[in-house]
Amino acid sequence: MYMEYIQYGDLLRVQNKFKKLSHDMVMFYTANIIAGINYMHSKHIMHRDLKPENVLVANDGYLKISDLGFAKYLFHQDRTSTNCGTPEY
């Protein structure tokens, strides 16, 4: 398996490093997550385990959604009946 090197780690690590993110950083990261989720939904993929540990901060500062282990492809349905993900979130 091959994966590019992610210098800054996950979003939780960035949150812990900065303690308090600036308004601009929060808006930028939120827009990145929404764009990623919108793209996956346009391909009929539901992530089902989105949390800061599964969002990586790439070397250019943009976010990459990772850990698609619980992801599900929705054929002709708009919902799923299984419970999965991390209960704490």
Secondary structure as UniProt FT lines:
FT   TURN            7..8
FT   HELIX           11..18
FT   HELIX           23..42
FT   TURN            43..44
FT   STRAND          45..46
FT   HELIX           52..54
FT   STRAND          55..57
FT   TURN            59..60
FT   STRAND          63..65
FT   TURN            69..70
FT   STRAND          72..73
FT   TURN            87..88
//
